[in-house]
Amino acid sequence: MDMALIANHNAVVGPDDLVYHIGDFAWTRPHEVERARDCLKKLSGTHIFIYGNHDQLTPFEYVEAGFQSAHTSLTITIGDK
């Protein structure tokens, strides 16, 4: 299943694209950091992580795994609003 998800992701995401992972990335627990790192290395784009309710690593561990940054929340403003 992981290989199919990676292939589908890379079919639409280019190396210069920005990707937001909105929580529960690999349901990562402290003993699964290597699995998350290996998966993320195979995904195209620059990756931003926003915590979900199953994520248990520290922000630093997510950055070490390959995310550009990790956030507990994120607000995106579009236009003049």
C-alpha positions in Angstrom: 0.0 0.0 0.0 2.8 2.4 0.8 4.3 2.0 -2.6 1.0 2.8 -4.3 0.5 5.9 -2.2 4.0 7.2 -2.9 3.6 6.6 -6.6 0.2 8.4 -6.7 1.7 11.3 -4.7 4.7 11.6 -7.0 2.4 11.4 -10.1 0.9 14.8 -9.2 3.4 16.5 -6.9 6.6 18.0 -8.4 9.9 18.7 -6.7 9.1 22.4 -6.4 5.6 21.9 -5.0 4.6 22.7 -1.3 2.7 19.9 0.5 0.8 20.3 3.8 0.4 17.1 5.7 -2.6 17.7 8.0 -1.9 15.3 10.8 -1.5 11.6 11.3 1.5 11.2 9.0 2.2 7.4 9.3 0.6 7.5 12.8 4.1 8.1 13.9 5.1 6.9 17.3 8.6 7.4 18.8 9.8 4.0 17.7 8.6 4.5 14.1 10.8 7.6 13.2 12.8 5.7 10.7 9.7 4.5 8.9 8.4 8.0 8.6 11.8 9.3 7.4 12.1 6.6 4.8 8.6 7.3 3.4 9.1 11.1 3.3 12.4 10.8 1.4 10.5 9.1 -1.4 7.8 11.8 -1.7 8.3 14.7 -4.1 7.9 18.3 -2.9 8.6 20.3 0.2 6.6 19.1 3.2 5.0 21.1 6.0 3.6 19.1 9.0 0.6 20.0 11.0 -0.1 17.8 14.1 -3.0 15.3 14.2 -4.3 13.5 17.2 -2.2 10.4 16.7 1.2 12.2 16.2 3.5 11.7 19.1 6.9 13.0 18.0 8.4 16.4 19.0 8.5 19.1 16.3 12.3 18.6 16.1 11.8 14.9 15.3 9.5 15.7 12.5 12.0 18.2 11.0 14.8 15.6 11.5 12.6 13.2 9.5 12.5 15.6 6.6 9.7 18.0 7.1 10.5 21.7 6.5 8.6 22.6 9.6 6.1 21.2 12.1 3.1 23.1 13.6 0.4 22.5 16.1 -1.9 24.7 14.0 -1.8 26.8 10.8 -3.8 29.7 9.5 -3.7 30.4 5.8 -5.1 33.8 4.6 -6.0 34.1 1.0 -6.5 37.5 -0.6 -7.3 40.6 1.3 -9.3 38.9 4.1 
